[in-house]
C-alpha cells in the first residue's frame, strides 16, 4: 500500500467559496449600503455597563465559541460580565489525537493487521513511529490513512466538545491570519503547527511569528525551505510583512527593497525536525544550512528607520539575523494597528470606517503594545467594551462553515444520538438489536462523525483546517468589500441545507448504511413544556436562532404540523404518547413532526447569522 497516494492522505480539492460567490453575480449595492450604516456606531472601548442578560450573553457567546449551543449559555447563568470573561479566557489544554479507529476491525483482525507493536487502542500516537509504515518500507513518521483520519476526527471533535472558552475561536483567528497547508504524511510536523497556532494568541505575537517562520509546514507552504542564496525566494519575505505583521493598507509603506532584503536574510532555513513529544512539549531542532545563507549586510528602507542588519556567519548567524529582523518589524506602529484591525474585523464586524480606525483600532493597538503583543489580553478589553455590545452588531455577521456546522452538531448533541441501519429504517426493531454494538461506543461515533467533516459537512461549504485557498487564507476574512458575505452562495446554501437535513431527518452518515440520529429525549428536555406546540416551536426556534421567531413564521410552522383542522391536543397527544411509551410507532410519529419543525426553522435566514 502506498501511504503517500492513499485517498486519506490526498483528499479531494475543496470548493472555493469566493469563486462560488462571484458566480452568483449578486447585486451588492443595497447590501453594502446597509452594512455601511451598521458600522456607523459611535461607541468606544470604554467598559460596557448596560444590561447583561440573555441577549447580551448570546451575542458574546456567538463571537467567542465555535458554534453556539445552549450548554454554553448555562455556563454563564448568574455571572456578571467580568466573571463571564474570566471563564471564557480559561484556556483548556489541547491534548493529543489517539487511536480511535480500532473499532473498524474485530479484535483478532485488528491485532493481525497492526501487530502488537503498533499504538494500542485509545493511546496517543503523534510521538510514536508508525511500525506498519516501517514494515512496508516507509519512514516511521509517515502517518497512513488510519492515523490521518484519527487526527482529523480529533481536531473537529475537540471543537465539538469544547468548554465555554474563546480558545478555539482564537485558534481560528490565528489560522486565518497565518494559514498553513497540511501535509498529512508528517503528523508530528502537522500537530506542531496546530499546537503552535492554538497557543499563539496567548503568547507574545513576535515570539509566535518567529516560531511560525521556522515551522515545517510554513517552510514548505511559502517556499522558504527551497530558497537559495543565489536566487532567494521572495514569497515568505513578502507575506510575513503583508499578511502576518505590518499589513499593506493604508499605513504600511514597506518597499520592494525590503522584500528583497528580507528574502536574503531568511535564506538558509530548512525543515524543523521534531524528535519527540515530552511532558513539556516537542523537542525540536531546526536545520540551518550556513553554506546556503547570504552573509552580506541587509539594508531596509525608511519605513523601518533605515535599519541595517549585519550579515553573520556560523550556525548561530541566521538566528541572530532573524531575531533582529522581527525586532525591527515590531518597532513599527503598524504591527499593533494591523493586528488590532484584524481582531475587530473577526470578533466584532468586518466593515471599517475612519471612526473605527481612530476610536477603536488605534487605542486597541496601544493596549496590545502595553500587553507585550498578547492578542488574548487585547481581546479581553474589546469584548468588555461598549463598542462590542452595540446592538447594531448583534446577528450582523454570516456564520462560517465552522460556526454553522458545529452549532448544529453541538446543539443536537449528535455523538449522544441513536445509531441505526437505515436500510430498514428501523428503530428498536430486530435489525436494531442485531446492529454491531461497536457503533454505540462514543469514541467510535466521534471518529466516524468527525473524520469525514473536513471533506464533507464542513469542507463542502468551502472551509477546512489546513486547506486555505491561497497564502492569504480565506477571502471571507480579508476580501473587501464583501468579507463574510462570501460564505453565502448558491452552492454553500445547498450544502448547508443538506447538512441540516441530515441532522433533522436523515441522520449523520457513519457508513454506507448506518447513520446516527439525534436523540429526541435530549431535544425535548430543552423545552419547558414540550407538549404545548406553541411553546415548543417558539422555544426551539429561540435556542437555534438566538432571537424570537416572527409571528408569521410561527404560524406557518404550526400550520404545517397541524393543518387548518386539527386542534393543539393532536401535538400534545403525540408528545405524551412518546414520553409515556417510547415504542417504535410513537417514536416515528413524533420524529416526523419534529423533523418538519426543524427543517422550517433551518430555512429561516436567521440561521445563517450570529
VOGU-3710 file (C-alpha; in Angstrom, 3 decimals, decimal comma):
1> xxxxxxxxxx> 0,000/0,000/0,000  1,375/3,425/-0,979  0,766/5,641/2,025  1,536/8,777/0,011  -1,089/8,065/-2,588  -3,853/6,954/-0,259  -7,173/8,726/-0,502  -6,929/9,769/3,133  -3,573/11,471/2,660  -4,646/13,268/-0,513
11> xxxxxxxxxx> -8,241/14,447/-0,046  -10,212/15,862/-2,917  -9,977/19,548/-3,705  -12,437/21,575/-1,677  -14,699/24,225/-3,239  -13,622/27,877/-3,190  -16,383/29,889/-1,517  -15,266/33,168/-3,089  -15,330/31,789/-6,623  -18,807/30,365/-5,971
21> xxxxxxxxxx> -19,936/33,718/-4,590  -18,724/35,579/-7,693  -20,572/33,172/-9,982  -23,873/34,177/-8,362  -23,401/37,730/-9,662  -25,381/39,294/-6,804  -26,398/42,957/-6,820  -24,291/44,030/-3,846  -25,142/47,737/-3,658  -28,170/47,551/-1,316
31> xxxxxxxxxx> -26,376/45,037/0,917  -23,206/47,109/1,141  -25,188/50,304/1,769  -26,861/48,589/4,699  -23,550/47,335/6,068  -22,011/50,796/5,889  -24,887/52,037/8,056  -24,361/49,200/10,540  -20,725/50,083/11,108  -21,591/53,731/11,811
41> xxxxxxxxxx> -21,553/53,157/15,569  -20,195/55,909/17,808  -19,089/53,786/20,745  -15,652/53,407/22,340  -13,521/50,859/24,163  -14,923/52,090/27,477  -16,258/49,235/29,566  -19,850/48,208/28,853  -22,116/48,908/31,839  -25,545/48,065/30,435
51> xxxxxxxxxx> -27,776/45,058/30,900  -26,031/41,678/30,736  -28,944/39,326/30,130  -29,768/36,592/27,618  -29,414/38,802/24,528  -26,015/40,175/25,530  -24,731/36,787/26,662  -25,882/35,196/23,426  -24,029/37,858/21,428  -20,877/37,293/23,475
61> xxxxxxxxxx> -21,067/33,521/23,128  -21,799/33,742/19,401  -18,491/35,504/18,914  -16,260/33,541/21,298  -17,232/29,870/20,881  -17,093/27,967/17,607  -20,741/27,070/17,174  -23,226/28,193/19,807  -25,067/25,627/21,916  -27,417/26,170/24,841
71> xxxxxxxxxx> -24,984/24,431/27,195  -22,665/27,425/26,846  -25,451/29,765/27,994  -25,979/27,634/31,096  -22,317/28,153/31,980  -22,972/31,908/32,169  -26,012/31,633/34,440  -25,728/34,195/37,215  -22,388/35,566/36,027  -21,518/39,225/35,602
81> xxxxxxxxxx> -19,666/40,403/32,503  -16,323/40,314/34,340  -16,990/36,800/35,629  -18,082/35,639/32,171  -14,890/36,990/30,598  -12,791/35,305/33,301  -14,475/31,987/32,476  -14,195/32,431/28,718  -10,474/33,175/28,899  -9,567/29,995/30,745
91> xxxxxxxxxx> -7,523/28,098/28,179  -8,020/24,314/28,233  -5,144/22,013/27,421  -5,043/20,971/23,789  -4,436/17,255/24,283  -3,437/14,822/21,532  -5,175/12,618/18,987  -5,456/8,961/19,974  -6,082/5,688/18,216  -9,876/5,894/17,908
101> xxxxxxxxxx> -10,120/3,880/14,695  -9,662/0,478/16,356  -13,343/-0,423/16,155  -13,090/-0,716/12,391  -11,859/-4,265/12,898  -12,704/-7,182/15,205  -10,052/-7,665/17,893  -8,215/-10,533/16,222  -8,294/-8,884/12,809  -7,017/-5,639/14,342
111> xxxxxxxxxx> -4,154/-7,449/16,030  -3,261/-9,234/12,804  -3,425/-6,054/10,719  -1,471/-3,749/13,008  0,579/-6,215/15,074  1,236/-5,755/18,746  3,989/-3,149/18,333  1,661/-0,518/16,837  -0,022/2,056/19,058  -2,759/0,481/21,141
121> xxxxxxxxxx> -6,438/1,486/21,072  -7,056/4,702/22,992  -3,382/5,687/23,116  -1,850/8,843/21,579  0,300/8,257/18,529  1,817/11,588/17,462  5,180/10,880/19,085  5,215/7,192/18,141  6,585/5,671/14,977  4,175/4,011/12,583
131> xxxxxxxxxx> 5,513/0,476/12,699  3,172/-0,568/9,911  4,687/2,076/7,632  8,184/0,947/8,567  7,370/-2,651/7,721  6,193/-1,503/4,292  9,411/0,413/3,651  8,238/3,933/4,509  9,856/6,330/7,011  8,403/5,797/10,516
141> xxxxxxxxxx> 6,957/9,337/10,650  4,602/8,599/7,732  1,054/8,636/9,010  -1,006/6,221/6,990  -4,702/6,734/6,280  -5,966/5,479/9,648  -3,890/7,934/11,668  -4,761/10,769/9,307  -8,449/10,039/9,861  -7,890/9,834/13,617
151> xxxxxxxxxx> -6,078/13,183/13,541  -8,867/14,806/11,511  -11,541/13,457/13,827  -9,648/14,721/16,870  -9,369/18,295/15,570  -13,083/18,680/14,893  -14,215/16,611/17,881  -12,144/18,920/20,107  -14,224/21,876/18,955  -17,444/19,886/19,287
161> xxxxxxxxxx> -16,700/19,121/22,927  -15,116/22,494/23,748  -15,902/24,064/27,117  -17,151/27,648/27,198  -13,872/29,223/26,139  -12,543/31,583/23,490  -9,518/29,345/22,931  -10,829/27,655/19,787  -12,114/30,853/18,197  -8,711/32,404/18,828
171> xxxxxxxxxx> -7,251/29,364/17,128  -9,467/30,040/14,093  -8,426/33,694/14,169  -4,734/32,855/14,009  -5,299/30,106/11,474  -6,935/32,654/9,153  -4,183/35,177/9,835  -1,219/32,809/9,488  -2,598/29,882/7,465  -0,595/26,823/6,513
181> xxxxxxxxxx> -1,128/23,843/4,263  -1,460/20,457/5,903  0,942/17,718/4,888  -0,819/14,626/6,117  2,104/12,221/5,901  4,117/14,001/8,627  1,698/14,223/11,526  4,344/15,345/14,018  5,003/18,459/11,976  1,283/18,979/11,414
191> xxxxxxxxxx> 0,460/18,638/15,096  3,318/21,010/15,925  1,795/23,701/13,677  -1,636/23,037/15,129  -0,363/23,318/18,703  1,677/26,403/17,819  -1,447/28,107/16,475  -3,577/27,019/19,430  -1,083/28,529/21,886  -0,178/31,550/19,770
201> xxxxxxxxxx> -2,830/34,066/20,831  -1,833/33,666/24,488  1,855/34,401/23,827  3,898/37,352/22,658  2,923/37,543/18,982  6,521/38,322/17,995  7,704/35,051/19,545  4,832/33,262/17,849  5,758/34,580/14,394  9,401/33,652/14,958
211> xxxxxxxxxx> 8,356/30,056/15,663  5,873/30,032/12,763  8,662/31,149/10,419  10,699/28,070/11,256  7,813/25,599/11,426  7,937/22,734/8,974  4,541/23,438/7,407  5,301/27,131/6,807  8,758/26,370/5,406  7,041/24,199/2,811
221> xxxxxxxxxx> 3,950/26,338/2,260  5,773/29,591/1,479  8,828/28,039/-0,199  11,419/29,104/2,359  12,688/25,532/2,506  13,712/25,659/-1,167  15,142/29,198/-1,168  18,752/29,527/-2,416  21,188/32,305/-1,654  21,999/32,708/-5,359
231> xxxxxxxxxx> 18,295/33,461/-6,050  16,397/33,973/-2,774  12,696/33,117/-2,913  10,693/36,238/-2,011  7,396/34,540/-1,183  7,686/34,314/2,596  9,638/37,587/2,803  6,663/39,364/1,231  3,875/37,556/3,071  5,417/37,847/6,524
241> xxxxxxxxxx> 5,180/41,620/6,131  1,998/41,957/4,085  -0,089/39,252/5,775  1,398/38,411/9,172  2,744/41,646/10,675  2,538/45,199/9,245  -0,155/44,640/6,625  -0,483/46,567/3,393  -3,138/49,229/3,898  -3,242/52,123/4,439
251> xxxxxxxxxx> -0,404/52,849/6,858  2,199/50,269/5,957  4,797/51,540/3,497  7,346/48,752/3,254  9,026/48,584/-0,133  10,120/46,042/-2,707  13,677/46,579/-1,494  12,507/45,491/1,987  11,105/42,296/0,472  14,397/41,563/-1,287
261> xxxxxxxxxx> 16,468/42,289/1,820  14,210/40,057/3,928  14,469/37,239/1,373  18,258/37,396/1,607  18,095/37,395/5,395  15,743/34,405/5,540  17,549/32,096/3,150  19,260/29,076/4,671  16,493/27,627/6,828  15,286/24,103/6,174
271> xxxxxxxxxx> 12,888/21,681/7,858  12,043/21,695/11,521  12,925/18,296/12,888  10,591/17,103/15,613  12,387/14,486/17,633  9,937/13,593/20,372  6,964/14,734/22,396  7,615/15,209/26,109  5,532/16,458/29,023  6,840/19,947/28,239
281> xxxxxxxxxx> 6,014/19,685/24,547  8,021/18,891/21,459  11,789/18,597/21,449  12,590/20,404/18,225  15,631/21,273/16,181  15,844/23,426/13,093  18,016/22,617/10,137  20,074/25,682/9,224  22,474/25,495/6,306  25,051/28,216/6,878
291> xxxxxxxxxx> 26,535/27,486/3,449  23,176/28,479/1,920  22,965/31,748/3,858  23,686/35,180/2,397  26,203/36,667/4,833  26,049/40,149/3,309  24,504/43,091/5,152  20,766/43,731/4,644  19,627/47,321/4,222  15,998/48,216/4,925
301> xxxxxxxxxx> 14,001/51,299/3,955  12,854/54,457/5,713  9,697/52,615/6,800  11,972/50,532/9,036  14,055/53,574/10,096  16,740/52,687/7,529  17,816/49,753/9,670  20,946/47,873/8,587  21,092/44,264/9,753  24,635/42,995/9,641
311> xxxxxxxxxx> 25,260/39,716/7,874  26,656/36,973/10,050  28,471/33,693/9,635  28,276/30,458/11,587  25,451/28,244/12,894  24,009/30,996/15,115  24,250/33,725/12,497  20,867/33,029/10,949  19,116/33,067/14,322  20,611/36,428/15,273
321> xxxxxxxxxx> 19,640/37,983/11,961  16,118/36,598/12,202  15,737/37,961/15,740  16,900/41,402/14,622  14,515/41,257/11,662  11,493/40,745/13,912  12,740/43,272/16,461  12,859/45,771/13,588  9,359/44,936/12,354  7,805/45,142/15,821
331> xxxxxxxxxx> 9,358/48,567/16,437  6,892/49,979/13,905  3,436/51,177/14,961  1,819/49,252/12,139  2,092/45,733/13,602  -0,191/46,536/16,528  -2,560/48,504/14,269  -2,782/45,679/11,745  -3,399/43,014/14,399  -5,996/45,187/16,129
341> xxxxxxxxxx> -7,778/45,778/12,837  -7,952/42,059/12,161  -9,227/41,426/15,712  -12,060/43,924/15,313  -12,998/42,505/11,923  -13,028/38,911/13,188  -14,775/39,386/16,536  -16,993/42,437/16,030  -17,650/43,461/12,409  -15,598/43,197/9,207
351> xxxxxxxxxx> -16,543/46,568/7,675  -14,477/49,502/8,950  -14,574/53,287/8,604  -12,473/56,234/9,712  -14,176/56,450/13,101  -13,400/52,812/13,858  -9,779/53,287/12,784  -9,267/56,279/15,072  -11,510/55,500/18,045  -11,284/51,701/18,283
361> xxxxxxxxxx> -8,341/50,263/16,362  -5,605/52,723/17,338  -6,478/52,646/21,070  -6,678/48,868/20,916  -3,244/48,815/19,270  -1,843/50,741/22,207  -3,379/48,192/24,594  -1,796/45,405/22,536  1,647/47,013/22,761  1,314/47,556/26,517
371> xxxxxxxxxx> 0,442/43,864/26,918  3,562/42,648/25,138  1,631/41,801/21,947  -0,532/39,221/23,694  -3,627/39,004/21,500  -5,756/37,404/24,227  -5,184/40,345/26,577  -6,187/42,901/23,945  -9,258/40,849/23,070  -10,429/40,906/26,698
381> xxxxxxxxxx> -10,669/44,698/26,514  -12,509/44,565/23,190  -15,055/42,004/24,414  -15,825/44,071/27,529  -16,288/47,293/25,580  -19,423/49,276/24,846  -18,382/49,100/21,196  -18,590/45,308/21,148  -22,047/45,357/22,792  -23,524/47,926/20,398
391> xxxxxxxxxx> -26,884/46,447/19,362  -26,113/47,118/15,702  -23,597/44,255/15,775  -25,952/41,602/17,149  -26,573/38,941/14,499  -24,745/41,086/11,956  -22,199/38,596/10,600  -22,538/35,482/8,443  -21,572/32,219/10,104  -18,606/30,478/8,571
401> xxxxxxxxxx> -18,952/26,765/7,742  -17,345/26,053/11,119  -19,795/28,118/13,171  -22,798/26,861/11,213  -21,926/23,164/11,253  -20,547/22,933/14,771  -23,577/24,793/16,097  -25,843/22,080/14,694  -23,681/19,193/15,876  -23,327/20,660/19,364
411> xxxxxxxxxx> -26,927/21,753/19,923  -28,270/18,368/18,893  -25,518/16,517/20,816  -25,038/14,287/17,832  -22,477/11,999/19,473  -25,167/11,028/22,001  -27,536/10,075/19,203  -29,056/6,763/18,197  -27,243/4,675/15,610  -29,316/2,621/13,238
421> xxxxxxxxxx> -29,243/0,734/9,986  -31,285/2,879/7,602  -31,521/0,136/5,000  -34,523/-0,996/7,015  -35,348/2,421/8,539  -35,704/0,586/11,817  -35,905/1,742/15,423  -35,982/-0,648/18,370  -36,514/-3,405/15,824  -34,913/-6,798/15,376
431> xxxxxxxxxx> -32,464/-5,223/12,946  -31,506/-2,645/15,569  -30,920/-5,368/18,124  -28,515/-7,071/15,705  -26,678/-3,831/14,992  -22,989/-4,167/15,837  -22,651/-2,721/19,374  -19,349/-1,075/18,422  -21,391/1,753/16,929  -22,687/2,614/20,385
441> xxxxxxxxxx> -19,164/3,395/21,593  -18,916/7,218/21,855  -15,226/7,152/20,910  -16,025/5,271/17,739  -19,011/7,518/16,991  -16,790/10,566/17,357  -14,253/9,043/14,976  -16,906/8,152/12,410  -18,642/11,532/12,506  -15,673/13,879/12,664
451> xxxxxxxxxx> -13,121/12,084/10,492  -15,224/12,963/7,462  -16,419/16,532/8,140  -13,176/18,016/6,813  -14,075/16,980/3,273  -17,841/16,648/3,655  -20,127/18,543/6,049  -17,768/21,498/6,568  -15,312/21,120/3,713  -18,020/21,143/1,051
461> xxxxxxxxxx> -19,049/24,586/2,294  -15,574/25,912/1,464  -13,580/25,683/4,697  -11,383/23,184/6,489  -8,267/23,295/8,629  -5,033/23,312/6,680  -6,660/23,882/3,280  -6,602/27,647/2,641  -7,421/28,681/-0,945  -4,306/30,893/-1,027
471> xxxxxxxxxx> -1,423/32,132/1,095  -3,732/34,904/2,303  -6,140/32,419/3,836  -9,889/32,511/3,301  -11,211/35,525/1,391  -14,153/35,937/3,772  -11,729/37,381/6,338  -9,995/39,981/4,188  -11,686/40,498/0,811  -13,181/43,986/0,580
481> xxxxxxxxxx> -15,993/44,918/0,443  -17,842/41,594/0,732  -15,985/39,824/3,539  -18,208/37,240/5,300  -20,960/37,586/2,674  -18,798/35,162/0,714  -19,928/32,307/2,952  -23,439/32,503/1,497  -23,650/31,443/-2,132  -25,869/29,131/-4,131
491> xxxxxxxxxx> -23,508/26,199/-3,618  -22,869/26,673/0,121  -26,579/27,187/0,866  -27,279/23,871/-0,817  -24,588/22,185/1,286  -25,915/23,773/4,476  -29,399/22,518/3,691  -28,033/19,016/3,115  -26,288/19,119/6,492  -29,322/20,445/8,354
501> xxxxxxxxxx> -31,497/17,797/6,729  -29,125/15,053/7,809  -29,233/16,359/11,384  -33,014/16,869/11,475  -34,246/13,932/9,399  -31,911/11,556/7,645  -29,206/11,120/10,238  -25,497/11,885/10,008  -23,834/9,136/7,933  -21,393/6,785/9,614
511> xxxxxxxxxx> -21,009/4,304/6,741  -22,866/3,196/3,632  -25,948/2,092/5,581  -25,559/3,283/9,155  -26,457/6,747/10,436  -26,621/8,481/13,800  -29,862/10,326/14,579  -30,187/12,891/17,326  -31,838/11,624/20,496  -35,317/13,173/20,738
521> xxxxxxxxxx> -35,198/12,856/24,524  -32,216/15,210/24,603  -34,054/17,751/22,452  -37,361/17,519/24,317  -35,651/18,123/27,667  -34,502/21,543/26,405  -38,153/22,707/26,207  -40,035/23,665/29,378  -43,415/22,371/28,178  -42,814/20,156/25,123
531> xxxxxxxxxx> -46,452/19,051/24,965  -47,527/22,635/24,198  -46,914/23,117/20,478  -46,854/26,907/20,780  -44,078/26,998/23,357  -42,286/24,089/21,670  -41,955/25,936/18,347  -41,063/29,277/19,929  -38,537/27,919/22,433  -36,864/25,612/19,937
541> xxxxxxxxxx> -36,548/28,437/17,415  -35,076/30,734/20,102  -32,473/28,125/21,039  -31,419/27,598/17,429  -31,711/31,153/16,096  -30,989/33,234/19,185  -33,943/35,547/18,506  -37,693/35,325/18,872  -39,351/33,860/15,810  -41,699/36,173/13,888
551> xxxxxxxxxx> -45,432/35,620/14,240  -45,721/34,942/10,521  -43,033/32,246/10,634  -44,524/30,744/13,793  -47,991/30,415/12,259  -46,573/28,922/9,071  -44,659/26,261/11,003  -47,594/25,438/13,252  -49,927/25,110/10,281  -47,520/22,711/8,571
561> xxxxxxxxxx> -47,765/20,398/11,591  -51,465/20,621/12,447  -53,020/21,936/9,262  -56,194/24,030/9,458  -58,456/21,475/11,092  -56,533/19,786/13,907  -56,500/21,240/17,445  -53,347/21,639/19,550  -54,013/18,456/21,517  -53,057/16,364/18,488
571> xxxxxxxxxx> -49,494/17,531/19,130  -49,839/17,094/22,896  -51,070/13,529/22,441  -48,114/12,672/20,204  -45,579/14,042/22,712  -47,193/12,456/25,751  -47,588/9,101/23,990  -43,872/9,034/23,214  -42,844/10,122/26,714  -45,114/7,522/28,344
581> xxxxxxxxxx> -44,397/4,716/25,878  -41,341/5,273/23,667  -42,005/2,440/21,253  -41,260/2,402/17,551  -44,641/3,743/16,389  -44,757/6,602/18,888  -41,142/7,461/18,125  -41,728/7,613/14,361  -44,914/9,701/14,700  -43,204/12,368/16,811
591> xxxxxxxxxx> -39,887/12,169/14,959  -41,526/13,057/11,637  -43,284/16,088/13,126  -40,201/17,392/14,932  -38,207/16,942/11,732  -40,746/19,104/9,898  -40,466/21,847/12,518  -36,681/21,769/12,446  -36,412/21,940/8,672  -38,611/25,032/8,575
601> xxxxxxxxxx> -36,564/26,694/11,324  -33,410/25,850/9,387  -34,922/27,513/6,299  -35,164/30,882/8,074  -32,471/33,427/7,206  -31,612/33,928/10,881  -29,944/30,511/10,978  -27,010/31,909/8,979  -26,130/34,922/11,144  -24,514/35,343/14,526
//
